[in-house]
Amino acid sequence: MPNLRRVGLSLLRPLVHPVPRDHRESAKQIRRRRRVVTIAGVAGSALLGHSLSREPGSPQFYRLSLATAATWLGGGLAAGPLHLGRMWSGDERLRRPVVMPIASAGMTFGLFCGLAMAARRIPPLRHAITDALRYAETDPVLGVYATVLVNGLAEEVFFRGALYAAAPEGGQVALSTAVYTAVTLATRNPALVAAAAVMGTAFGVQRRVTGGIQASILTHLTWSALMVRFLPAAVREREGPVGRQDVSTGSIEK
């Protein structure tokens, strides 16, 4: 039993025990971070809302999506230095996080897939999910993957990188998640907002535990790729592929 307990603790330690680190910055550096983060946050939120109001596959959608990613990435890098982070391994050494973030993405995808399938029975939730996924089935596959992955990387650099570092000590996870969720309100889609709240919390905890953004980047990219690849088929109804929600009538356009 003691050996089993040690094994359990060794598996949980990388997930809950923060690694030792010293990323303290001067008051001047923090003020600068907060200015840059505020400007980039406002601009990125506006661009995100505009991008998702465009038709799937349209040149305007891709241009605005890339502009959004550039804003997150540029703001995150301009705010100050970033760190990749480390996590405890089974041999009690600090290593760059790779396996655990990818495994976490698979588990959270399974959770979301189950919730999405259950949500098909509730019309408002089904409409929100199908509207969020309409780009995955109507746009070219490579374009969808490129857009999702580039934006996922940029979001982690900004929200779990620059914004997290600019937040007050002790409130970084809560504040970065709250802002991430609030920015997603620009999409006007409750399914995306709920996903941002859940995954933003998970990404924030990874940032707190590892002291860097590598873990959350790997989880975000893997989770996003799985969602784009498999979720549309999981929520597709018999009458055809996921379509665009007609907000005025509550119907689904094919």
Beta strands, then each sheet from edge to edge (+ up, - down):
strand 1: 87-88
strand 2: 94-95
strand 3: 244-246
strand 4: 251-253
sheet 1: 1+ 2-
sheet 2: 3+ 4-
end
